[in-house]
Structure formats: structure tokens, C-alpha cells
């Protein structure tokens, strides 16, 4: 594998890491950067290239686990086994059931319609539709957000709110809609402030993304080749590093700028891809 191929892996990992958890649609950016420019399918083959995208997504998931490690330790009850106590919050505690309630809807819909989505909805036109409609949804969420949110911490989230956000997350099964765009908007519409909605989005993303990626890896295991392994490793590390930076920056930014700037960016991206691709 040539150096230029490894450089492409770094770039694709960068795109994945920077966009996976921001409400801008990593799928839309992959179309712009990979399908229209780097064209990883040409030197990896279509199925190996698709497997590579699953692998770099795992790098992004690991970054979330690192950023929220204390929260996950607490959710899994591992702090009870540790000599060093990890204290998160004492009252109205977010527990593993909130996360399970939140991921069940998308998990069920994903299992039922995964093959149909893969075969019919991963086209440039459908992704552009998802990008645009998702942007409008984010604008609506911001316009109707409460100036005095009732929920200012994930530990105040109710099961009903978790379920509502989980149902809204099903919209993100449409490629381009953006999982974080859907769930952050859903959280805001249920009375959360922007930071709380983002925190819950990231926490909830780990099991559902890890599950989806795990299923995809099992389906595509035969496409892990010795020749492509350096490409996979470099892409994974790149995605992990840039996702780590992106998540920390986004969490500091979201309460200040809200969602509308991201929505405007998405609409601009739709226009750019449309005129470049069609």
C-alpha cells in the first residue's frame, strides 16, 4: 500500500472524526470527500471501502467512551468495583435504563429495515434530502426551544423524555439526516438545554452505534485483508484523534451558538454537493 493511500486514510478518518457527532451528517461529508474526490472504492474495492468506513466509525465511538468515561463507569456500576470512587451526581440519577429506553426504538427499526436502507436509501439524492430536512428540523427545534429549559443536566432526564428522544432518533435512519442532529433537536423540544441534549446524545450513541457497527462488521468480516489492514489502522487512529478534539470543542460550543449555524452549514453543503454532483 502506497503512502498516498495512507494519507487518504488519514483524511477520511479526519472527516469521520470531525463530523460523526456534530449535527452536520458524516454521510454527507463522506459523499463530498470520498465519493467525489478520494474515491476509496477505486483502490480498495467497494466492499472493503465500506468496511473501512465501519472501522473508522469505531474510532469515533471510542473517543466518546473516553470523553464520557466517568459517566459510563457510573452507568455500568463499575465505580463500585473500583477503589477510587467516581462520583457523578447524587440525585435524580441518570441510569442505564434511561439509555436502554432511548436506544430501543432506533434499534428495533434499524434491525427491521437495515437491509432496505442499505439497498435503497444510500444514494446521493436521498442523502441530500436527509441533509436538508434535518437542517429544517434543527431550525424548528432552536426556534421553539425554551428560554428557561426545565432540564439542565442529564440526571434530570425522565424516562418519557428518553423515549421521546429515542423515537425522534429513528429519523436519523434516513441517511444524511444526522443522528446527533435528530437527537439533540429532540432533546431540546422535550425541554432540555442544548448541552444536556448533546450529552445525552453522545451517551446514547455509543451502544446503538457500536451495535450497528458490530452487526456490519460481522456481515463484512471477509473484507478484512492483510493488504488493507494498514489503511484500516491509520484511519481508525485518525478518526479517534479528530473525534476526541471535535467532541470536546462541540460540547463547549453548543450552548453558545445553538443549532441554527449548523443547520445553515448543512443547507450550504446540500447546494454545494448538488451543483458538483449533478
Residue frames as qw, qx, qy, qz and C-alpha x, y, z in Angstrom:
[[0.000, 0.888, 0.460, 0.000, 0.00, 0.00, 0.00],
 [0.445, 0.448, -0.003, 0.776, 1.45, 3.36, -1.06],
 [0.225, -0.217, -0.413, 0.856, 1.96, 6.39, 1.19],
 [0.246, -0.101, -0.230, -0.936, -0.69, 8.35, -0.72],
 [0.563, -0.353, -0.678, -0.314, -3.24, 5.68, 0.21],
 [0.483, -0.370, -0.603, 0.516, -2.37, 6.05, 3.90],
 [0.043, -0.069, -0.080, 0.994, -2.72, 9.82, 3.54],
 [0.438, -0.261, -0.486, -0.710, -6.21, 9.24, 2.15],
 [0.576, -0.387, -0.712, 0.109, -6.96, 7.08, 5.21],
 [0.291, -0.244, -0.397, 0.836, -5.90, 9.96, 7.47],
 [0.184, -0.054, -0.184, -0.964, -8.13, 12.40, 5.57],
 [0.552, -0.321, -0.618, -0.458, -11.14, 10.08, 5.68],
 [0.526, -0.361, -0.652, 0.410, -10.55, 9.48, 9.39],
 [0.117, -0.106, -0.181, 0.971, -10.39, 13.24, 9.88],
 [0.375, -0.193, -0.378, -0.824, -13.71, 13.72, 8.08],
 [0.615, -0.366, -0.689, -0.114, -15.34, 10.93, 10.10],
 [0.470, -0.279, -0.550, 0.632, -13.95, 12.18, 13.41],
 [0.026, -0.065, -0.089, 0.994, -14.92, 15.82, 12.87],
 [0.426, -0.078, -0.315, -0.844, -18.43, 15.16, 11.55],
 [0.392, -0.201, -0.896, -0.059, -19.76, 11.97, 13.18],
 [0.287, -0.520, -0.694, 0.408, -21.02, 13.66, 16.35],
 [0.069, 0.278, 0.021, -0.958, -21.55, 17.20, 15.10],
 [0.507, 0.512, 0.610, -0.330, -25.11, 17.71, 13.74],
 [0.240, 0.656, -0.346, -0.626, -23.86, 18.06, 10.16],
 [0.931, 0.278, 0.133, -0.194, -24.13, 14.48, 8.81],
 [0.414, -0.518, 0.672, 0.330, -20.95, 12.46, 8.40],
 [0.651, 0.336, 0.660, 0.165, -22.61, 10.64, 5.48],
 [0.379, 0.910, 0.165, -0.036, -22.99, 13.86, 3.51],
 [0.115, -0.869, 0.443, 0.189, -19.36, 14.75, 4.08],
 [0.608, -0.198, 0.733, 0.233, -18.20, 11.28, 3.09],
 [0.622, 0.630, 0.453, 0.105, -20.01, 11.73, -0.23],
 [0.194, 0.975, -0.096, -0.050, -18.30, 15.06, -0.77],
 [0.232, -0.768, 0.588, 0.105, -14.80, 13.93, 0.27],
 [0.515, -0.210, 0.820, 0.134, -14.66, 10.25, -0.66],
 [0.625, 0.476, 0.618, 0.021, -17.19, 9.54, -3.40],
 [0.416, 0.899, 0.135, 0.011, -16.38, 12.74, -5.28],
 [0.068, 0.904, -0.422, 0.035, -12.67, 13.19, -4.51],
 [0.298, -0.557, 0.775, -0.034, -10.62, 10.43, -2.86],
 [0.821, 0.233, -0.323, -0.408, -12.66, 7.53, -4.29],
 [0.376, -0.465, 0.782, -0.177, -11.53, 4.81, -1.88],
 [0.868, 0.202, 0.385, -0.242, -13.61, 2.24, -3.78],
 [0.653, 0.698, -0.278, -0.092, -11.18, 2.51, -6.70],
 [0.321, 0.568, -0.724, 0.225, -8.14, 1.23, -4.78],
 [0.329, -0.224, 0.795, -0.457, -9.85, -0.80, -2.02],
 [0.216, -0.244, -0.890, -0.320, -12.86, -2.16, -3.84],
 [0.412, -0.502, -0.224, -0.726, -16.44, -1.30, -2.92],
 [0.790, -0.471, -0.375, -0.115, -16.94, -3.81, -0.10],
 [0.678, -0.132, -0.324, 0.646, -13.55, -3.25, 1.54],
 [0.086, 0.340, -0.022, 0.936, -14.10, 0.52, 1.32],
 [0.568, -0.546, -0.270, -0.554, -17.49, 0.14, 3.03],
 [0.822, -0.357, -0.379, 0.232, -15.87, -1.98, 5.75],
 [0.463, 0.152, -0.218, 0.846, -13.22, 0.71, 6.21],
 [0.221, -0.500, -0.076, -0.834, -15.95, 3.26, 6.93],
 [0.774, -0.513, -0.319, -0.188, -17.32, 0.98, 9.64],
 [0.766, -0.122, -0.316, 0.547, -13.85, 0.66, 11.19],
 [0.235, 0.280, -0.142, 0.920, -13.23, 4.41, 11.34],
 [0.493, -0.580, -0.221, -0.609, -16.66, 4.87, 12.90],
 [0.824, -0.397, -0.365, 0.175, -15.46, 2.63, 15.73],
 [0.502, 0.114, -0.230, 0.826, -12.60, 5.09, 16.25],
 [0.194, -0.466, -0.061, -0.861, -15.15, 7.86, 16.76],
 [0.745, -0.501, -0.348, -0.272, -17.14, 5.70, 19.18],
 [0.749, -0.170, -0.380, 0.516, -14.01, 5.06, 21.25],
 [0.198, 0.315, -0.130, 0.919, -13.48, 8.82, 21.50],
 [0.511, -0.540, -0.174, -0.646, -16.95, 9.24, 23.06],
 [0.847, -0.357, -0.381, 0.096, -16.19, 6.49, 25.56],
 [0.576, 0.047, -0.294, 0.761, -13.00, 8.31, 26.58],
 [0.065, -0.416, 0.012, -0.907, -14.70, 11.73, 26.93],
 [0.653, -0.420, -0.024, -0.629, -17.58, 10.29, 28.97],
 [0.538, 0.153, -0.810, 0.179, -15.60, 7.52, 30.71],
 [0.065, -0.065, 0.687, -0.721, -16.67, 8.51, 34.23],
 [0.631, 0.082, 0.075, -0.768, -20.31, 8.58, 33.18],
 [0.775, 0.162, -0.541, -0.285, -20.06, 5.12, 31.56],
 [0.312, 0.165, -0.830, 0.432, -18.24, 3.73, 34.59],
 [0.308, 0.006, 0.510, -0.803, -21.10, 5.03, 36.71],
 [0.712, 0.141, -0.187, -0.662, -23.84, 3.76, 34.36],
 [0.744, 0.164, -0.642, -0.088, -22.36, 0.25, 34.35],
 [0.767, -0.617, 0.010, -0.176, -21.86, 0.25, 38.12],
 [0.817, 0.253, -0.312, 0.414, -18.12, -0.26, 37.73],
 [0.000, -0.689, 0.341, -0.639, -17.35, 2.50, 40.24],
 [0.795, -0.491, 0.141, -0.327, -18.49, 0.09, 42.96],
 [0.973, 0.019, -0.039, 0.225, -15.70, -2.28, 41.99],
 [0.504, 0.594, -0.212, 0.589, -13.05, 0.43, 41.86],
 [0.550, -0.377, -0.421, 0.616, -11.02, 1.51, 44.87],
 [0.097, -0.129, 0.022, 0.987, -11.21, 5.05, 43.53],
 [0.256, 0.616, 0.688, -0.286, -14.79, 6.25, 43.73],
 [0.124, 0.184, 0.445, 0.867, -16.19, 8.01, 40.69],
 [0.109, 0.575, 0.597, -0.549, -18.87, 10.46, 41.77],
 [0.160, 0.347, 0.549, 0.743, -21.10, 11.86, 39.05],
 [0.351, -0.384, -0.039, -0.853, -24.34, 13.04, 40.63],
 [0.054, -0.014, 0.875, -0.481, -26.33, 12.01, 43.67],
 [0.421, 0.398, 0.573, -0.580, -29.96, 12.83, 42.93],
 [0.667, 0.609, 0.116, -0.413, -32.32, 12.17, 40.03],
 [0.390, -0.482, 0.689, 0.376, -29.65, 9.87, 38.70],
 [0.655, 0.480, -0.400, -0.424, -29.30, 9.01, 35.01],
 [0.633, -0.277, 0.721, -0.056, -29.19, 5.22, 34.91],
 [0.171, -0.164, 0.852, 0.468, -28.71, 2.51, 32.33],
 [0.310, 0.527, 0.787, -0.082, -32.49, 2.18, 31.87],
 [0.217, 0.808, 0.058, -0.545, -32.69, 5.74, 30.51],
 [0.020, 0.521, -0.671, -0.526, -30.16, 4.76, 27.84],
 [0.229, 0.123, 0.954, 0.151, -31.92, 1.48, 27.05],
 [0.313, 0.693, 0.562, -0.324, -35.29, 3.23, 26.71],
 [0.157, 0.788, -0.178, -0.568, -33.63, 5.78, 24.42],
 [0.018, 0.445, -0.767, -0.462, -32.00, 3.27, 22.08],
 [0.480, 0.201, 0.846, -0.117, -34.79, 0.67, 21.76],
 [0.561, 0.688, 0.259, -0.381, -36.85, 2.49, 19.06],
 [0.354, 0.759, -0.460, -0.295, -33.95, 3.05, 16.65],
 [0.240, -0.353, 0.904, 0.034, -32.54, -0.38, 17.48],
 [0.577, 0.321, 0.722, -0.205, -35.81, -2.10, 16.55],
 [0.544, 0.777, 0.076, -0.306, -36.37, -0.02, 13.41],
 [0.082, 0.724, -0.637, -0.251, -32.74, -0.48, 12.42],
 [0.375, -0.151, 0.914, 0.029, -32.93, -4.27, 12.66],
 [0.581, 0.504, 0.595, -0.234, -36.19, -4.35, 10.72],
 [0.521, 0.837, 0.140, -0.095, -35.18, -2.02, 7.92],
 [0.416, -0.659, 0.447, 0.439, -31.36, -2.19, 7.83],
 [0.525, 0.070, 0.704, 0.474, -31.15, -4.12, 4.56],
 [0.313, 0.794, 0.497, 0.157, -33.78, -1.95, 2.87],
 [0.122, -0.956, 0.058, 0.261, -32.00, 1.24, 3.94],
 [0.470, -0.471, 0.566, 0.486, -28.61, -0.04, 2.73],
 [0.468, 0.234, 0.737, 0.427, -30.01, -1.12, -0.63],
 [0.198, 0.729, 0.572, 0.319, -32.33, 1.81, -1.37],
 [0.169, -0.963, -0.206, 0.044, -31.51, 4.95, 0.62],
 [0.534, -0.577, 0.252, 0.565, -27.75, 5.36, 0.30],
 [0.534, 0.549, 0.366, 0.530, -27.87, 7.44, -2.86],
 [0.288, 0.039, -0.071, 0.954, -26.66, 10.99, -3.26],
 [0.272, -0.446, -0.343, -0.781, -30.19, 12.31, -3.80],
 [0.657, -0.568, -0.483, -0.111, -31.63, 10.65, -0.69],
 [0.599, -0.271, -0.316, 0.684, -28.70, 11.87, 1.43],
 [0.102, 0.207, 0.083, 0.969, -29.24, 15.43, 0.19],
 [0.477, -0.547, -0.430, -0.536, -32.91, 15.16, 1.10],
 [0.715, -0.478, -0.444, 0.252, -31.93, 13.97, 4.58],
 [0.450, -0.040, -0.156, 0.878, -29.41, 16.79, 4.97],
 [0.102, -0.348, -0.204, -0.909, -31.97, 19.43, 4.01],
 [0.602, -0.553, -0.429, -0.384, -34.94, 18.13, 6.02],
 [0.706, -0.346, -0.419, 0.453, -32.67, 17.54, 9.02],
 [0.283, 0.110, -0.093, 0.948, -31.48, 21.15, 8.80],
 [0.350, -0.470, -0.281, -0.760, -35.08, 22.43, 8.81],
 [0.730, -0.486, -0.480, -0.027, -35.85, 20.23, 11.83],
 [0.588, -0.173, -0.325, 0.720, -32.87, 21.69, 13.70],
 [0.019, 0.277, 0.058, 0.959, -34.00, 25.24, 12.92],
 [0.563, -0.517, -0.402, -0.504, -37.51, 24.43, 14.18],
 [0.736, -0.383, -0.470, 0.301, -36.05, 22.96, 17.39],
 [0.397, -0.021, -0.208, 0.894, -33.99, 26.09, 18.03],
 [0.182, -0.366, -0.207, -0.889, -36.91, 28.44, 17.32],
 [0.683, -0.491, -0.327, -0.430, -39.18, 26.55, 19.71],
 [0.615, -0.030, -0.611, 0.498, -36.56, 25.93, 22.40],
 [0.433, -0.834, -0.342, 0.004, -37.40, 27.24, 25.85],
 [0.183, 0.777, -0.299, 0.523, -35.50, 30.25, 27.15],
 [0.391, -0.517, 0.609, -0.458, -35.68, 28.60, 30.56],
 [0.631, 0.120, -0.742, -0.189, -35.15, 24.86, 29.94],
 [0.788, -0.485, 0.065, -0.374, -36.62, 22.53, 32.56],
 [0.964, -0.150, 0.077, 0.204, -33.78, 20.04, 32.22],
 [0.140, 0.922, -0.356, 0.055, -30.24, 21.34, 32.74],
 [0.203, -0.516, 0.831, -0.037, -28.46, 18.06, 33.44],
 [0.537, 0.094, -0.771, -0.330, -28.70, 14.52, 32.08],
 [0.154, -0.086, -0.887, 0.427, -29.51, 13.46, 35.64],
 [0.355, 0.278, 0.377, -0.809, -32.84, 15.29, 35.37],
 [0.405, 0.148, -0.635, -0.640, -33.96, 13.43, 32.22],
 [0.704, -0.007, 0.485, -0.520, -37.17, 11.41, 32.64],
 [0.475, 0.044, 0.855, 0.202, -37.95, 8.07, 31.02],
 [0.476, 0.739, 0.455, -0.142, -40.62, 9.76, 28.91],
 [0.156, 0.893, -0.274, -0.321, -38.06, 12.25, 27.59],
 [0.319, -0.420, 0.802, 0.281, -35.58, 9.44, 26.90],
 [0.527, 0.341, 0.776, 0.066, -38.24, 7.53, 24.96],
 [0.378, 0.870, 0.206, -0.241, -39.29, 10.64, 23.01],
 [0.001, -0.782, 0.522, 0.340, -35.68, 11.35, 22.03],
 [0.435, -0.158, 0.867, 0.186, -35.30, 7.68, 21.09],
 [0.543, 0.589, 0.595, -0.058, -38.34, 7.82, 18.82],
 [0.272, 0.923, -0.083, -0.259, -37.06, 11.00, 17.17],
 [0.310, -0.570, 0.688, 0.325, -33.69, 9.30, 16.68],
 [0.668, 0.280, 0.684, 0.093, -35.43, 6.94, 14.23],
 [0.429, 0.880, 0.062, -0.195, -35.46, 9.86, 11.77],
 [0.090, -0.777, 0.570, 0.252, -31.68, 9.53, 11.55],
 [0.702, 0.022, 0.697, 0.145, -32.03, 6.10, 9.95],
 [0.579, 0.785, 0.205, 0.074, -32.61, 8.12, 6.78],
 [0.714, -0.042, 0.083, 0.693, -29.04, 8.72, 5.54],
 [0.253, 0.436, 0.126, 0.855, -27.98, 12.35, 5.81],
 [0.403, -0.789, -0.336, -0.320, -30.49, 13.32, 8.50],
 [0.220, 0.507, -0.563, 0.615, -27.78, 13.07, 11.19],
 [0.604, -0.387, -0.680, 0.151, -28.17, 11.11, 14.39],
 [0.337, -0.281, -0.399, 0.805, -26.90, 13.92, 16.60],
 [0.143, -0.123, -0.208, -0.960, -28.97, 16.49, 14.71],
 [0.549, -0.383, -0.596, -0.444, -32.13, 14.45, 15.32],
 [0.625, -0.420, -0.603, 0.263, -31.49, 13.58, 18.97],
 [0.263, -0.139, -0.261, 0.918, -30.19, 16.98, 20.08],
 [0.280, -0.211, -0.284, -0.892, -33.20, 18.62, 18.42],
 [0.615, -0.397, -0.637, -0.242, -35.49, 16.06, 20.04],
 [0.517, -0.307, -0.547, 0.582, -33.95, 16.70, 23.44],
 [0.051, 0.002, -0.066, 0.996, -34.39, 20.45, 23.06],
 [0.440, -0.278, -0.431, -0.737, -38.05, 20.03, 22.07],
 [0.658, -0.422, -0.624, -0.003, -38.65, 17.94, 25.22],
 [0.402, -0.898, -0.069, -0.163, -37.31, 20.71, 27.47],
 [0.805, -0.291, 0.028, 0.517, -33.58, 20.05, 27.74],
 [0.019, 0.895, -0.235, -0.379, -30.99, 22.76, 27.33],
 [0.675, 0.640, -0.345, -0.126, -28.61, 22.35, 24.40],
 [0.075, 0.576, -0.791, 0.193, -25.68, 20.97, 26.41],
 [0.587, -0.108, 0.706, -0.382, -27.83, 18.38, 28.18],
 [0.835, 0.445, 0.121, -0.301, -29.36, 17.26, 24.88],
 [0.503, 0.676, -0.538, 0.001, -25.85, 16.93, 23.43],
 [0.215, -0.451, 0.815, -0.293, -24.56, 14.98, 26.44],
 [0.735, 0.093, 0.568, -0.358, -27.46, 12.52, 26.28],
 [0.743, 0.605, -0.154, -0.241, -26.99, 12.21, 22.52],
 [0.304, 0.632, -0.708, 0.082, -23.35, 11.18, 22.90],
 [0.398, -0.265, 0.801, -0.359, -24.04, 8.78, 25.76],
 [0.780, 0.288, 0.407, -0.377, -26.91, 7.16, 23.85],
 [0.589, 0.669, -0.364, -0.270, -24.86, 6.98, 20.64],
 [0.083, -0.544, 0.834, -0.023, -22.27, 4.55, 21.97],
 [0.532, 0.016, 0.830, -0.164, -24.41, 1.41, 22.40],
 [0.689, 0.584, 0.328, -0.279, -26.53, 1.95, 19.29],
 [0.419, 0.790, -0.407, -0.188, -23.56, 2.83, 17.04],
 [0.191, -0.469, 0.862, -0.028, -21.41, 0.05, 18.50],
 [0.650, 0.185, 0.700, -0.230, -24.25, -2.41, 17.93],
 [0.659, 0.705, 0.083, -0.248, -24.86, -1.27, 14.36],
 [0.231, 0.759, -0.599, -0.110, -21.13, -1.29, 13.58],
 [0.418, -0.304, 0.848, -0.113, -20.76, -4.72, 15.17],
 [0.739, 0.387, 0.510, -0.209, -23.52, -6.18, 13.00],
 [0.545, 0.803, -0.163, -0.176, -22.00, -4.58, 9.91],
 [0.043, -0.670, 0.740, 0.041, -18.54, -5.93, 10.75],
 [0.608, -0.044, 0.783, -0.123, -19.90, -9.45, 11.13],
 [0.715, 0.604, 0.300, -0.186, -21.57, -9.15, 7.72],
 [0.509, 0.831, -0.220, 0.034, -18.38, -7.82, 6.11],
 [0.666, -0.614, 0.403, 0.133, -15.70, -9.76, 8.01],
 [0.850, 0.185, 0.366, 0.332, -14.37, -11.39, 4.84],
 [0.430, 0.833, 0.066, 0.342, -13.29, -7.99, 3.52],
 [0.417, -0.842, 0.333, 0.084, -10.61, -7.56, 6.20],
 [0.884, 0.385, -0.108, 0.241, -7.49, -8.22, 4.18],
 [0.711, -0.382, 0.013, 0.590, -3.82, -8.09, 5.12],
 [0.411, 0.334, 0.269, 0.805, -3.23, -5.58, 2.32],
 [0.158, -0.729, -0.283, -0.602, -5.91, -3.21, 3.63],
 [0.648, -0.549, -0.443, 0.287, -5.00, -3.57, 7.33],
 [0.410, -0.141, -0.116, 0.894, -2.57, -0.57, 7.46],
 [0.123, -0.378, -0.348, -0.849, -5.29, 1.57, 5.81],
 [0.566, -0.600, -0.522, -0.216, -7.80, 0.44, 8.46],
 [0.630, -0.418, -0.364, 0.545, -5.43, 1.07, 11.38],
 [0.267, 0.021, 0.035, 0.963, -4.38, 4.54, 10.21],
 [0.267, -0.460, -0.423, -0.734, -7.99, 5.53, 9.51],
 [0.617, -0.573, -0.538, 0.032, -9.13, 4.27, 12.92],
 [0.529, -0.336, -0.258, 0.735, -6.44, 6.23, 14.77],
 [0.098, 0.178, 0.208, 0.957, -7.13, 9.36, 12.72],
 [0.408, -0.552, -0.503, -0.526, -10.88, 9.16, 13.38],
 [0.630, -0.526, -0.490, 0.293, -10.28, 8.61, 17.10],
 [0.422, -0.194, -0.138, 0.875, -7.96, 11.62, 17.48],
 [0.053, -0.206, -0.262, -0.941, -10.08, 14.05, 15.50],
 [0.491, -0.559, -0.581, -0.330, -13.32, 12.85, 17.11],
 [0.563, -0.437, -0.456, 0.533, -11.77, 13.44, 20.53],
 [0.203, -0.106, 0.005, 0.973, -10.96, 17.04, 19.60],
 [0.224, -0.323, -0.504, -0.769, -14.30, 17.58, 17.85],
 [0.505, -0.561, -0.653, -0.056, -16.45, 16.30, 20.73],
 [0.447, -0.447, -0.364, 0.684, -14.71, 18.41, 23.37],
 [0.087, -0.034, 0.178, 0.980, -14.92, 21.52, 21.18],
 [0.303, -0.401, -0.615, -0.607, -18.57, 20.91, 20.26],
 [0.486, -0.572, -0.638, 0.173, -19.65, 20.46, 23.89],
 [0.309, -0.397, -0.203, 0.840, -18.09, 23.82, 24.78],
 [0.005, -0.009, 0.376, 0.926, -19.66, 25.48, 21.75],
 [0.129, -0.427, -0.828, -0.340, -23.23, 24.16, 21.62],
 [0.191, -0.709, -0.574, 0.362, -24.75, 26.26, 24.43],
 [0.152, -0.526, 0.067, 0.834, -23.30, 29.42, 22.91],
 [0.121, 0.237, -0.534, -0.803, -24.15, 29.07, 19.21],
 [0.699, 0.238, 0.424, -0.524, -27.16, 26.67, 19.37],
 [0.669, 0.149, 0.705, 0.183, -28.15, 24.65, 16.28],
 [0.487, 0.819, 0.199, -0.228, -29.05, 27.22, 13.62],
 [0.063, 0.779, -0.531, -0.328, -25.43, 27.84, 12.44],
 [0.364, -0.175, 0.900, 0.161, -25.03, 24.08, 11.88],
 [0.544, 0.547, 0.617, -0.155, -28.36, 23.99, 10.04],
 [0.337, 0.874, -0.114, -0.331, -27.28, 26.82, 7.73],
 [0.140, -0.569, 0.762, 0.275, -24.00, 25.00, 7.07],
 [0.507, 0.137, 0.851, 0.020, -25.95, 21.86, 6.13],
 [0.519, 0.749, 0.342, -0.230, -28.11, 23.78, 3.65],
 [0.162, 0.829, -0.434, -0.313, -24.97, 25.26, 2.06],
 [0.333, -0.320, 0.873, 0.159, -23.49, 21.74, 1.89],
 [0.599, 0.442, 0.657, -0.117, -26.61, 20.50, 0.08],
 [0.425, 0.866, 0.004, -0.263, -26.25, 23.27, -2.50],
 [0.049, -0.710, 0.657, 0.247, -22.52, 22.58, -2.99],
 [0.447, -0.084, 0.886, 0.086, -22.96, 18.81, -3.40],
 [0.592, 0.601, 0.494, -0.211, -25.94, 19.28, -5.72],
 [0.399, 0.871, -0.156, -0.240, -24.07, 21.58, -8.12],
 [0.101, -0.617, 0.762, 0.169, -20.89, 19.47, -8.01],
 [0.427, -0.040, 0.903, -0.035, -22.60, 16.12, -8.38],
 [0.509, 0.553, 0.653, -0.092, -25.49, 16.78, -10.76]]
